[in-house]
Each structure stands twice: as C-alpha cells, then as structure tokens.
C-alpha cells in the first residue's frame, strides 16, 4: 500500500507520461508563473499591512527587513506535498491535461 505522498507522486508521473515532454514543460512553466504570482500577491498583502510613510510602506516599523523578508517567504512557501498537489491540479486543468 502506498502512502498519500507516493500516490500523489505516482499520479503526477502518470499524467506527465501521458502528456509528453513539451506539454509537461509548458505546464511546469505555466505553473511556476502562477506560483510566482501567488507569492507576489501574498507579499503585497503583507506589505499593505505596514504603516505608510510618505505614501510608501514604512519598513522601519518591522525591524530588520532581511529577517522579516525571510520570515514572510517561509510563511508563503508551500510544503513539498502542497507543491506537488497544486502542480498536479494545474497540469490536469490544462486543455491537454
């Protein structure tokens, strides 16, 4: 019996095999673009919670910007299982998926 993770990986490999290299490449590129957009929107929503100074987010209000950026990135990062699950859903939703 396979674990949920193994089932997910098996389904993803199965879908990839049925599509062919070029369709898989295009699907992954499309998925990565959407994931970058998700990350950007998440960052934007966090920046919008900061107080404004001269019409711009006041980064001094958050302490060390590098540490906060690292924390925000870890909050927005998907687990490996979430990443695989979203990739599979994205690929399957494509016209040739």
Secondary structure, DSSP 4 states (H G I P E B T S, - for coil): ---HHHHHHHHHHHHHHHH-HHHHHHHHHHHHHHHHHHHHHHHHHHHTTSPEETTEE-GGGGS-HHHHHHHHHHHHPPPHHHHHHHHHHHHHHSTT-
